[in-house]
Amino acid sequence: MPRDGGYQLTLGEPDVIYPGRMFQQILNPTGHLWLTILFAMVPLVALILMLAVFRVTAWLATIIAGAITIPLGVAIWHVPLASTMHSYLFGGLTGVWSIDWITFWGLIIFNTLVLTGNFGRFQSWMVHHATADIRIQTIMLAWAFGALLEGLVGFGYPWAVVVPILVGLGIADLDAIRVAALANNAPVSYGALGAPILGLAAVTGLTPISLSGSIGNVVAALALLPPWVLIYLVSGRKGLKEAWPLAIVGSLSYIAGQWPVAHYLGPYLPDLSGALASFWILFLFVKVWRPKTIRGFGGAPLEESVAPAANGSSPTSARDAFLAWLPYIVLILVVVAWTGPWSKLPNFSAFKLSIAAKSSVTQKAITSVFNFAPFNGGTSILVSWLVLLPILRPGGDTLRRVFSRTFRQMWGALLVAFFIFGLAYVFIYTGMANSLAYGLSKIGIFFVVLAPILGWIGVALSGSNTSTNAMFGPVQMVTGNLLNLPVLLLPTLNSVGAEVGKPIAPQTASVGVSTSKLVRSEGQVIRHNMGWTLIVLAYLILLAVIFYRFFPQSMSLAAK
């Protein structure tokens, strides 16, 4: 049988793997472990240098990194070129169908809401009901409303939308950006309708529902901290002392909406459910309890009559309020019905393209596979948009503007998904990921501490949780297997570590400052965010040790 094999096309059935036709990965092709590790790090280092040092745009950087990785795999790991190119193609197609198909329709919905005026009415309603106290405004708008935007769109848009609202409420521009960025910490793993987790599942072979649950556990614990930090940042120690019940309710209400959905429905909606639960529980809570003193930014006491308010009128009638909320209700209902555990639609496969290799670590078959599932989560977002059209009633010109605006905003991200997943698939298929993981496993159990730091560094340089999961997720999983750690632990810490690094990611900051006075001042923003980001990272490292030491069962597949 030939060593290379060729790929299989399977129609509506699981892949059939023929062991005799597999490429055999080589764990240490140079004969010197640390030299092999250095070669295996070349694609990652090249990508990091292009993004962080030379500021090459992400789509071009991923193309160049792929052009480096493929010949490296052929020359050092002795992978057949044809097999490598098949793996690259299948990875790219997976990026398009698993990531682009979801994020594109999510942004189409958002732009349709914006251009029909619905989003402006919804935003005004939110601001109107956030009361005059800066602490309540911050938790309801930066924390809850920001999570809603992250869950629907991601890509830095929560900063861009929330920052001008906060500035209008009296917060200085630089501080408003920091508040919006830190409020965005907890929701990022489920951002853009779960794209980072779906990407992590694609490159690790773990199921989205398992990863959604394990990440949901860590995110729930992580979410206990940010509301306290946010209240402190806008009102100081005295303001926090007065409003600590608000921090507790803000965090627990988000967890109440996020955790069950993450565990039982999957990665598409936890941000939306967490955000809506948080906002409405806070809305009811401040009807019965408020701090005795109304405070503005910096903790200065205010009279309610002179408290700052954002521009815009609020819907006054119950009908207007209902119409402002209706698109989000429709989106949740359609996606839950379409992707819930009772639905067989997402699991229907029209065909699969795959190519196999024999793992240098497990000696079992691994596959680079593109699974064309026409009724996946992205299609449920498309159906949601179609249901919303007769409700929002955009005209033909508005629809043209929606698609034009979406392509203008997303064309680079659409390309990145293809090229980063092609790169990730080749990194795995050639055996580079296994070689690097084998070297990292020599660090021992201390790698539990390093795992979230690796995710933090990855997103700080790439700006994308999804890209970080695609490149580092497989290495984290194999390293965990070599160390006999619970299989979900390190990939989970990679994803949550990435979300903690978002406030210092230049690409995210670039989008986030676009609606403020700090355009092209990303460096100033990153320096301002750095201290608190490191504090949240330290808290996450503590959580990593706690989950490893006391709750390992929550990171095992048996618990899912």
N, C-alpha and C positions, 0 to 999 in steps of 0.2 A: 504493500500500500504506500502511496506517496506520503512524504513527511508533511507536506503542506495541506493537501486536502481540498480546499475550496469550501464555498459556503452552501448552506441549505436554505431552500425556500419551503416553508411549511404553511399550508393553507388550513386555517381554523383548527390546528392541532398543536400540542406541545412539541417543542423541538426534539428531534431525534439526533442523538450524538453518536458518532462512530469513532470509538477510541483510536482505532488504527490510523485514522486520518488526521489526528490532532498534531499541532505543533507542540513540542515539549519545551516549556520554559526553562531557562537556566538561571539558577539562583545567584551564582557568583561567577559570571562569565570571564572576568579578568583574572581570577585566581587569587585576588587580594581584596578582602571584604571592603576595606575603607576606600579603595580605588573604585570598586563597583558602586559604592554608595555615592561617591562624588559624581560619577557619570550619571547615576540615576537622578541626582539633584539638578542636573543641567537644565532640563525643561522648566522646572519650578523657578530656579534662579534666573533663567533667561526671562521668564514671564514677569517676575518681580522687578527685575532691573528695567525692563521696558516700560512697565506701568508706573513704577515709583520714582525712578531716576531720570529716565529719558522722556517720560510723559507721552509715550506712544499711545494713540487711541486704542481702546480695548479690542475692537474687532481686528485691527491690524496686528496688534501684539499677539493675539491668539493664532492668527495665520502664521506669523513668523515662528512662534513657539512650536507649532505643528510641523513646520518645515525643518526645524531643528530635531524634533523628537523622532520623526519617522526614519531618517537616515541613521540616527544614533541607535535606534532599536535594531535596524538591519545590520549595522556594522559591529555593534558590541554584543547584542543579545541574540544575533543570528536569526532573526525573524524573517521568514519569506516576505518579500516586498508585496506580492499580490495579497497575501493574507492581511498584512498591515493596512493596506489601502482599503480593503473590505471593512476592517474594524473601524477605521477612521470614518468611512461613509456611514456605517450603521450608527456610530456614535453621533455624527452630525444630524442624521435623520431623527434620532431619539431626542436630541436637543430641540429640534424644530417642533416635533409633535408633542412631546411631554411638557415643554416649557413655553415655547413661542405661542403655541395654539391657545394656551391658557392666558398668558400675560397680554397677548394682543387683544383678545375679546374683553378682558377685564378693563383695559384702557379704553377700548371702544365704548363700553358702558359708561365709564367715568366722563369721557369727553362728550358723550350724548347728554348726560346729566348737566354738564357745565354749559353747553351751547344751547340747550333748551331752557336754561334758567332754573331748572329744578335744584341743582346743587347750590346755587346762590340762596334760594329760599330755605333750603335745609340748613345751610350754614348760619343764616340769620336767625333761624329758630333756635339753633344750638346756643348761639351767643346770647340771645335774649334770655334764655332760661338758665344761664350760668351765674346769675345774680351779680352783685356789684363787688364782691370780695375777690381779690386777686387769687387767693388760695383755691376757692371754689372754681373760679374761672380756669385756673391752670389745670386742675384735676379733670374737670369736665371736658375741656377743649384740647389741651395738649395730650393728656393721658387717654381719655376715652375716644374723643373724636379723632385724634392722631392714630390710634390703633385701628379705627375703622378705615381710614385712608390707607394705612399700611396693608391691611388685609385685602383691600380692593385693588390697589395700584402698586404700592411700593416705589422703588427706584428714587427715593428722596423726595417724592411728592408730599408726604406728610409735613416735612419741614417747610416746603415752599408754600403750602396752603396755610399751615398753622402760624408760621412766624408773623406774617402781616396782621393776623388777628391779635396775637399777643402784643405786638407793637402798638396796635390801636388801643389796647387796654392799658397802656402805660409802661410796658416793659421795654428797656433799652434793646436796640437791635441785636447786639452781641449776646446779651443774656437771653433774649427771646430765642435765638438759634440754639443756645445751649439747652434751654428748657425743652424745646421741641425735639432736640436730638436725644436727650436722656430719656424723655418720655417714650421715645421710639425703641428703646432697648428691648423690652420684653416681646413685642409683637413680630420682630423681623423674621424669625424662622418660619412663620406662617404667612409672610408677606406675599402680595401678588397672588392671592388664592392658593397658597401652599407651594409655590414654585420651588423654593429651596429644598423642601423635604422631598418633593417629587424628583428633583434632580439627584438628591442623595440616594434615594431608593434606586434610581436608574443605574448608578455606578457601583453600588454595593450589592445589589441583588436582594436587599432586604425589602420587606413589603412596606408600602407607604403607611398603612394603618399601624404597624408596629413602631416605626420611627415616629409617627405622629404622637403615639401614646408616650413613648419614652422621653421625647423632647418636651411634650406637655408636662411631664412630671417636673423636669428641671426648670422650665419656664414658669410654672406655677410658683416654685420656690423663689426664683429670681424676681418675680413680679411683686414680692412682698417688700422690696426695697425702694424702687423708684418713686412711688408717691411721697414717701418721707423726704427724699432728696429734693423733689420738685417743690414741695411746700417750703422747705428750708431755703432754697435758692431764691424764691420770690418774696419771702417775708421774714427771713432770718430766724434765729433761735426762738425769740419770743412768739413770733407768728406760728411756728411749728408747735410750741408748747400749748397754744390755745386751740390749734386745729388738728391735733393728733387723731381724733376719731375719723376725720375726713381721710387721712392716709390709710387707716385700717379698712374703712369701707371701700375706698377706691381700689385697693389691691385685692381684697377678698371678693368684691363684686366682679372684677375682671376674671379672676380665677374661676369663679362660679359659672361664668359663661364659657370660658375657654377650655377648661380641663375635661368636662364630660364630652364635649364635641370632639376634642383631639383624640380621646380614647375610643369613642364609639362610632364616630362618623368619618374620621380621617382628617387630612391636612388642609382641606379646601376652605373651611369656614371658621376655625377657632378664633381668628382675629375679629371677624365680624360679630360672632356671637359674644365674645368677651367684651368687645367695645360696646355693643348695644346693651348687654346686661349691666355693664359698669355705668353707662350714662343714665339708664332708667332707674337703677337702684340709687345712684347719687342724687338724681332728680327728686326722688321721693324722700330720700334722707334729709336733704336740705329744706324740705317742707316742714320737718319736725325738729331739726337741730341745725343751728348755725353758730359760728363763733360770735361771742358777745360784741366784739369790736370788729367793725369792717375795716380791713386793711388794704392799702394799695401796694404797689411794687416797692420793695425795700422795707415793708412793714409799717409804713406811715399810716396812722389812723385816718379814716375818711368818713365824711358824711355821705350817705347813700345818694343824696341829691346831686353831689358833685363828683361821684365816682365816674371814671372814664368808661365809655362804651364803644364798641366797634361800630363802624358805619353799617348801615343797612337796616331795613325794617324787618320785623318779624311777622310771620304769618299769624294773623289774629284769630281766624276762625278755625274750628275743629276740622273742617274740610281741607283747608289749606295745609294744616299740620299733617293730616293723614296723607295728603298727596305728596308732601315733602318726604315722608318716611316710606311711602309705598314701594319705590324701586328697590330699597334694601330688603324689604319684606319679600318681594317677589324673587329677588336673587337668592335669598336663603331658602325659600320654599322649593324653588326649582332645583337648586344644587343638592339640597338634602334628599329630595325625592329621587333624583337622578343617580347620586353617588353613594347613598346610604347602604348599609350592609344587606338590605333586602333586595337591592337592585342588581341585576345581572348585566346591565348595560356596559359599565366600565370594563368588565372582564371579557367582553366579546372581542375576539381577535380575528380580523379578516385574513391576515397572513403575518408570518415572521421571517425575517432574514437573519441568519446567524452564522457565526464561524467560531470554531472551538479551539481551545488550547488546553494542555495539561498543566495544571498549576505546579510551580516549582516549590510551593510550600505544602499543599495538601495532597498533591499527586492525583487530584480529582479534576474532572472537566470544569472549565470555566468558559463562558461564551460571551462574545460580543454580539448582542442581539438587538435588532430593531423590531419592535412589536407594534404593528399598525392596528390599534384599537380605535375604530372610528367613533365610538360613543364614549370617549374618555371624559375627564372632568372639563377639559376645554370646550368640548361640544355642549356640555351643560351650561357653560357661560354664554355661548352663542345662542342657545335656546332661550336663556333668560333675557338676553338682549332683544330677541325677536318678540317675546311676550311683552316686553316693556314698550316696544314701538307704538302700539295703539294707545298706550297710556300717556306717553310723552309727546306723541304726535309731531315728530320733527319733519320739517319739509325736505324736499329733495335737495335744496341748496345747503340746508343744515347737515344733512347726511354726507354730502360731498365734503363739507368742511370737517366733519367728524373723522372721516377716513384720511383726509389729507393731513390733518393735525396729528392723528395717531401715527401715521407712517413717518411724519417728520420727527416726532418725538422718539420713535422706537426703532428706526431702521438699523441703527448701530447695535442696539440690544438684540434685535432679531438675528443679526449676523453672528454676534458673540455666542449665542446659544448653540448654533451649528458648530462653530469652530472650537469652542471650549469643550463640548462634549465629544467631538471627534478626537481632540487632544487627550482627553481623559480616557477614552476607550483604548487608544493606542498605548497610553501609559500603563494601563492594566494588562492589555493583551500581550504586549512584548515581555512582560515580567518585571519591568522597571519598578512598578509599585510594590511588588513582592520583595524585590531586592532592597529597596529603601526601607520597607517595613521591617525586614529581617535585621537590618542594621539598627534601626531605632529601637527594636525590642531589646537590644543589649543594654539599653538604659535601665531596663527593669521596671518595677512597679511605679517608680517615680514618674513614668510617662503619663500617669493619670493626671498629674499636675500640669504637665506640658501640653496635653491634648487641647484644652480650651485656649491656651496661649497660641498654639499653632493656628486655630481658627481665627482668633483675634488678629494675628499678624496677617493672615491671608486676606481677610476682608478689609483691613486697614490699607492694604496695598492694591487690591483689585476693585474694591468698592462694591462687590457683589457677594452676598451670602450664597447664592446659587452656584457661582463660579468657584468659590472657595470649597463648597461641598463636593463639586465635581472633581476638583484636583486633589484635595486632601482626604476626602471621605474614604476612598479605597485604601489608602495607606493607613489611616486610623483603624479601619476594620481589621485588616490583616495583622497589624501590630497588636491589637487587642486579642485576636485569636492566638497569636504566638505567646502572649503573656497569660493566656487562660482567663481573660477578663470576660465579664458578661458581654455578649456579642453586640448589644446596642449601646454600650457605655461610651466608647470613644467616638463613634460617629455622632452620637447625641451631643457630646461635649464640643466636638468640632463645630456643629451647627450653632449651638448657643453661644460658644465663644465668638463666632463670626458676628452674631447679632450685637454682642457687646462692643465689638470694634467699629460698628457703623459710625458713631459720632466723630471718628477721626479718619474716615475714609475720604480722600480728596474728591473722588467722583461723586459721592453722595453729597458732600459739602457744596460742590459746584452747583448741583441742582437746588440744594436747600437755600443757598444765599441768593438765588436768582430773583426773588421777590423782596429783597431787603436792600439796605444801603451798602451792604458789604460784598457786592458783586466783584469777583476777581480778588477777593481777600480771603481765600480758603485757608491760607496758612495761619492767619490771625484767628480764624474760627477754630481750627484744629488745636492750636495751642491753648485756646480758652477752654476747649472741651476735654483736654487730655487728662487733667488731674482727676476729675470725677469719673472719667472712663476707666482709669486705673483702679479706682476704688471699687467700681462695679465688677471689674475683672477679678480683683482679689476676693470679692464675695462669691463670684462664680467658682473660683478655684476651691474655696472652702466647701461650697455645695458639691463639687466634684468628689472631694475626699469623703464627704458625708454619704453620698449615694454609693460610692464604692465600698465604704466600710460598713454601713448600716443598712442600706437598702439595695443590695445587688440584685435582688429578685425583680425589682422594678425595671431593670435594664436587661432582663433576659427574655428570650422569645417565649419561654414557657409561661410567662406572666401575661402575655398579650392575648 
